[in-house]
């Protein structure tokens, strides 16, 4: 006689399919929505499916307790995933460690205001439908019975393929450190519940510790000696706009054949107070590395001075300005911690982008509303930094679909490009067109306040998008530099009130050769600041300016610095 407990269920493919679908459900629903909406690519869905499969292991090892195990795990996965889904429905953004940073920077009153503002019947119905789907799948679960060798073999295969192999490959083949290997695995697991919360929080804490250490070092720096402001107590507003991945060779403002910057061209032609500098380059083709120089006294010859001398933000606060940072860049990531350090050196911050990945759909029009708010701040002396996403990859995600002016256009596109390359080439020009609108709107909004001040816009670095023969490079690589990676726009608009007391003819200096690594000296000159260490020969707008070698390359590698002006031009499409 056989008891019920001794009954062995035969293996069933349908039972396995229901179990897999159940565990996939909690991560894949959101990732499918993200993919279908065009918000991001397929990587998130792929990784969510793979790493949700880890939950097969306990139900395969203990098949008689399938429903109990699935219920316990499912409650945890549901709680985490429903928060991520609600966040996406409300904000249109994927949950990340940047979200945690903003959440913990928000006080309880603000949090309750957000909840009351965004909670709706629509959101409630979506979450109820999502919960009902999870319950339905749970009711379909049955034991997946495998014989001993198969049971342990499949579990070992799942664990080995998803966890052990990636770690050992990183350590033994790619020769990464244990920390780097774990970080790489974490980034793969992050789209799957509950890892987006667990890993996001771990990354948040790690980056927060790094952030606090760098901030403590910055606060201990002595102030600039003998700082003097020639403007006295006159109310004024100064604005620095930092672009991203925008090379000037693809801007019609600089002679490019396609009309990618119509609004800036119109401003230049109608407003004599707008100066377009034609020969400025960046020293590094990467955001963090160049801003460590452009926003500090560091440069290619002294790359570590961002750690030992005050920053531009420190200087402006010392001069009595109320300082603001508005950013559409990611906040708390391993790469962007330094950006957050810079932002926290200001008095007020607006973090507009909490995406999990940089290559997600996000528009720079996000910064326009907080910019108007800051312009209306009653502080008599304001310094505002606006950091854009500009034309950063993925180019198609930098502009709304109705801005695709160059879609399918082959005029001016280098010959020999594949269909995919032609699409990227056109997407980059579309991104430039939208960036032109954002930068022009910032200038117009600033101008509308009748300010006493100026706005300076430059891009952190350029981007090679099949510009240089043989037209097969996209992106940036210091080891294989091309001119488009370094050529950047550099534009200054001064108000009539500021021009009246600072009568500079900057257009006469528009062709000077300059590196943005020396920006702090130009900014100081424009702002009327003098101090020990200010060098007028390194200010683009000073009569004493002296052109020097524009070094590019990694200053931490031996013999890695090169003179930008020795780079070959090559055959270029559009302007040089």
N, C-alpha and C positions, 0 to 999 in steps of 0.2 A: 504494500500500500504506500502511495506517495502523498506526502503532505503538501499543502499549498506552498509552504516556505521552500519546499524542495523543487518546485516546478521551475524549470529553466526555459525562459522564453527564447525562441529562435531569433537569430539576427534578422533585423528588418531595416532595409534601406530607407523606407518611409519614416521609421522612428528616428533614424539618424538625421534625416532631412529636417524633421520638425525640431529636433534639439538644436541643430546648427542654426536654423532660421530664428529660433527663440533668442539665442545669445547674440546673433547678428543684429537683431531688431533694435536693441537699445543704442547702438552706435550708428547703424547704417541708415536709419530713417533721416536723421539730420544731415548726414553726408550726402545722401541722394538728393535731398532738397537743395543743398549747397551746389552740387554738380549741375542739376537741372536748371537752377536759377542763373547759372553762369558766373556765380560768385567766386568760384575757385575751380581748380582742375581735379583730376581723378586720384591724386595721391592720397588724399584724406579718406576717400571711400575704400581704396585698396588696403590701406593700413588698418582701418577700422574693422574690416572683415577678417583680416589675418589675425589681429591680436584679440579680437573677440572670441576667436576659436580656442584660445587658451582655456576657456571655461568648460570645454568638452572634457578635459582631463578628469575632474572629480566625478562627473556623471558616468564616464566610462569605467572608472575604477570601482564605483559603488552603484551599479545599475539599479539595484532594488530600491534605492533611496532617491531615484531620479527626480521625482516631483518635489520632495522636501529640499534637496540640494538646490534645485533650480529656483524654488520659491525664495530661499534665503538669499542666494546670489542675485536673483531678479529684483528683489526689493532694493538692494543697494544700487544695482545698475539703473533701475527706474528712477530712484531719487536723484542720482547724479545726472542722468541723461535728460530728465524732465527740466532740470535747471538750465542745462545747456540749450535745450530746445526753446524754452521760454525766452532766454537771453537773445537767441537768434531771431525769434518772432518780433521781439520788442525793438532790438537795435540793429538787426540785419548784419550781425557780426558773430563770428565763432568765438567760443569761450577760450581764454588763454591766460597766461600768467600776468599779462598786461591788465586784464580785467581785474584780477586780484589786487594788483597794485592800486588801481583807481578806487576799488571798493574799500580798501583799507585806508586810503587817503580821504575817504568820504565820511563825514560824521553821521551819527544816527538820525538826526533830523532830516538831513539831505536824503538819506537812504529811504526813509519813510515817504518823503515827498515823491521820489522816483516811483516807488511801488504804487502809490495812490494815483499817480499820473498815468502810468502805463497799463495798470491792470484793467482788463476789459472782458466783456462777454465773449468776444472772439477768441481771446487768449484762453479763457476757461474752456471753451468748447474744443479747441485744438488739443489742450492737455487731457481732457476727458476722453477724446477719441484716441489719443495716443495710449492712454492707460488701458482703455478697453481692448486695443490691439494686443497689448502685452498679456492681458489676462486670457484672451482667446488663445493665443499661442501656448500659454502654460497649460491650458486644459487639453491640448492635443499631445502633450508629452507622454511618451511611453519608454520603458527601459530599452537601452541599446545593449544587447547581450553579445559579448564577444568571448571567445575562449581565452584562457589565461595568457598564452603567448601573444595572441593578437591584441588583447587588451593593453598589456604593458608595452608592446611594440608600437602601437599607434600613439599612446600617450608619450612615449619617449621621442617618437618622430615629431610630434607637435611641439613639445618643449624644446627639443634640440634644434629644429628648424627655425623656430621663432625667437628663441632666447640664446641658447648656448652657442649655436653657430655664428650669429652676428657678433657676439661678444668675443669669441675666440678669433674670428676673422679680423676684427678691429685690432686686437692685441698682437696677434702673431703675424698676420700678413700685412696689415696697414701700419703696424708698429705705433699704435696710438696708446696713450696713457689709460689706466683704468677709468679715470674720470671722464676722459673723452669718449671711451667706449660706452660707458653707461649713459652719457649724454646723448650719443648717437642712437642708442636703443630707445631711450626715452622719447626722442623726437618721433620715432616710428610708432611708438605705442600711444602717443598723446591723443590721436583722434578717437581712440576707443574708450568707452566708459569702463571703469571709473577713472581710467588713467589720466584723462584730461584734467581732472580735479587734483588727483594725487601728485602727478608730475608737475602740473602747473604750480601747485603750492610749493613743492620742493624747489623748483626753479626760481619761483618768486623769492623764497627765503634766501637762496644762494645769491641771487643777484642783489637782493636788498643788503646783505652783509657786505658784498663788494662795493655797493653804492655808498653805504655808510662810511666805510673805510676811506674811500676816495674823498668824500665830502669832509670828513674830519681833517684829512691832510690839507684840503683846500682852505678850510677855515683857519688853520694854524699859520698860513702864509702871511708874512708882513705886508702891509699895504704899499702901494706905490709911493715913492718918496717925492715930496715937493709937488704934489698934484695941484694944478691950477686950471681953472675953467675961465676962459676969456669971455664967456657969455653972462657972467654974473648970475643974477637971480631971475632973469627973463624966463617966463614960462615957455616950454618947448617940448616937442615930441620927436624922437628920432627912431627910425624903423629900419631893421635889418631883416631882409627876406632871403632865406637860404633855399635854393632850388635843389633838385636831385636828378642826376644822370642826364642832364641836358647839355648837349654840345652845340656850340653856336653855329657850326657849319650846316646844321639842319634847320636854321631859323632864317626866314626870309628877311628879317630885320638886318641880318648880316650878309644878304645877297643870295641866299639859297633860292633856286628857281621856283620851288613850290611855295605857295602863299601860306606858310605855317604860322606867321605872327602878324596878322593884319591889324590887330588892335594896338600892339606896341609900335608898329610902324606909323600908325595914325597919330599916336601920342608924340612920337619923336618929331614928326613933320609939323605938328601943330603947336608944340610946346617947347620953346627954346630952353626951358629949365630941365629938360630931360636929356641926359648925356649918355650915349652908348659908347663904351670903351671897346675897341676893336682887337686888342692884342693881349688879353689876359689869359693865363693858363693856370691850371691847378698843379700842385706838386705831387699829389698822390691820387690815383684813380678810385679811391675807396672813401666812403663817407666818414667813418670814425677817424681814420688816419689823417685826412685833410683838415677836419674840424679841430683836431688836436693842435694843428698849426694855425689855421685861419682865425680861431677864436682865442688864441693865446700868443705868447711871445716865442713859441717854438717855431722852428723851421727845419729845413732839410739838414742844415749844418748843426743844429742844436735841437734834436727831436724830443728831448725829455724835459724841456723847459715848461711844458704845460703842467708839470708836476711841481715845479719849484718857483714859479712866478705867478702873479695874479692873472686871471683870465679877463677877457673883455667884459664879462658880466660883473666880475668883482670890481673892475675899474669904474664901470658906470654907476654901480651902487656907491662906491667911494666918492664919486662926483656928485652925489645927492639925488640921483634919479630913482624913481620907482620903476622896478624892472619886471618885465612880463615875458613869458615863453609860451607860444601857441604852436603846437606841433601836430602834424598829421602823420608822423612817423610812428612806428611801433615804440612801445615804452620799455617794458621789462623783458628783454631778451639778452642772451649772452653777448651778442654783438652790440646791442644798443644801450648797454649799461652806461657807457661813457656819455651818451646823449642825455640820459636821465640825470647823470651827475651835473652836466652843464645846465640842464633845465632847473635843477634844484638850487642852483646858485642864484636864481632870480627870486623875486618876492612872490609872484603869482604865476601858476602854471595852468594851462589848458591842454589836456591830453585827449585828442580827438580820435585816435585810432587804437583800438584794443584787439586788432586781428591777431590770430595765432601765427599766421605766416605773412611775410612781406608781399608775396605774390597773390594777394587777394584783392577783390574789387573794392576800391576805396577812392573817393574823389576829393580833390583839394578844396573844393567849395566848402568843405567842412570848416575851414578856418575863417571864413568870411564873417559869420555871426559873432564869434568871440572877438575878432579883430575890431568890429564896430563897438562892442561892449568895452573893450580896453581903451579905444580912442575916446570914449565918453567918460572915462575915469577922471575924477576931479584933481588928481595929483598934478601939480604945476610942471613937474619935469618927469617925462615918461620915456623909457627905453623899451622898445618892443621887438622881440625876435619872433619871426614866423618861419617855421620849418615845414617845407612842403614835401610831398612824395614825388612831385614833378613828373618826370617821364621814366620812372623806375620800372623795371620788369615786374610783372608782365604788362607790356605796354597797353594791351587791349583793356586791362582793368583800370587804367588811369583816366578813362574818359567815358561818359555816357554813350550809349549806342547811337544816338542821333548826332554825335559829333564825328562820325566816321566819314569825313569828307573825301578821304583818299582811298577808301575801300575799292579794290578791284582796278585801281588806276595804275597803268604801267608807264605813264609818261615820266621820264626822269629816273626810273628805276634802273640800276645797273643791269646789263645784259648777263645772262647765264645763271640768274638766281632761280632756285627751285620755287614751286608754288608756295611752300611754307615760308621760305625766306622772303619772298615778295610780300606775303601777308605781314610778316614782322616789320619789314621796311615801311609799309604803309601804316601799320599800327603806331610805329614810332612817330611818324609825321602827324598822325591824328592826336597822339598824346601831346606833341608840341603845340598843336593848335589849341587844345584845351588848357594847357599850361599858360599859353599866351593870354587866354581869357582870364584866368585866375590872377596872374601877376598884374595885368592891366586893371582889373577890378580893385585889387588892393591899392594901386596907385590912385585910382579915381575916388575910392572911398576915403583915402587919406586926404586927398586934395579937397574933397567936399567939406572937410572940417575947418578949412582955412587955417592950417597949422603954421606954426613957426618951427620949421625943422626940415628934415630930408629923409628920403628912403633910399637905401642901397640894396640892390638885388644882384646876387650872383649864384651860380650853380656850384655845388660841391665838387663835381667832376663831370666829365663828358661821358660819351658812350660810343663805342664802335658798333655800327649797325650796317654791316656790309658796305661801308664807305670806301675802304682802301683796297686796291687791287691786291690779290685776285678776288676780292669781294666774298670772302669765306669766313669772316670773323664777326662774331656778335658778342658784345659784353666788354669786359675790361680785364687786362692782364699786365701787370707791371713787368713781367719777364719778357713779354712780346708787345712793347708799347707801339701805339699808332697815334697820330695827331688827334683824331676825334676823341680819344679817351681823355685828353687833357685840355682841349680848347673849350672855354666856357663863356657864357654871357656875363657881362659885368656892366650894370646900369645904375646911374644915380639920378634921382629926381629931387630937386630942391624947390621948396615953396617960394613964392615971391617975397614973403616976409623974411625968410631966412636969407634969400639972395641979396636983399637990401643991406643986410649987415655983414654978409660974407660974400662979397662980389668976386667970385671965382669964375674965370672963363675956362671951364673944364673941357669944353669941346676942342680947345686948342691942344689938349693933352690926350685926346682920344686914341691916338695910335701908339702911345708909349708901351714898351714891352714890360710886362709885370707878371708876378706870381701871386696868387691869392694866399700863399703861405705868409705874406707880409701884410695881410689885411689890417691887422690891429693898428699899424702905424698910419695907414690911410684913414681908417675910421677915427682915430684920435685927432688927426689933422682936420678932417671935416667937422668934427664935434667941437673943435676949439680947445682941446685938452693938451696940456703940456706937463711933463713929469721927467724925473731922472730915468733915462733909458729910452725916451722917445727919439726916433731917428728920422729927421725930415728927408734924408736921402732915400728912405724906404717907403715914402708916401707917394702914391701915384699922382696926387693933385698938388704937390708942393713944388715951388720953383727950384728947390735944391735937389729934386729927384735925380738919382743916378741909376741907370739901367745896369743890372748885374746878371750874372749867369742864372738862368731859370732851371734849377736842378729838379729832376724828377727821379723817382725810384725809391727803393726801400732803404732808408738811412741806417738800418740796423744790420744790413748785410755788407760784407766787405766788397768794395769796388762796384757797388750796385747803383751809384748815382750817375746820372747822365745829363748832359745839356739838352734840354728840350729842343732847342733850335737846331740841333744836329739831326733830328729825326727826318727821314725822307718824306716828301710831300706825297708822292704817288699821284696817280690819276684819280681825281676826285669828281664826284657828281655834285654839282652845285658849287657854292662858294668855298674858298679855302678859309 
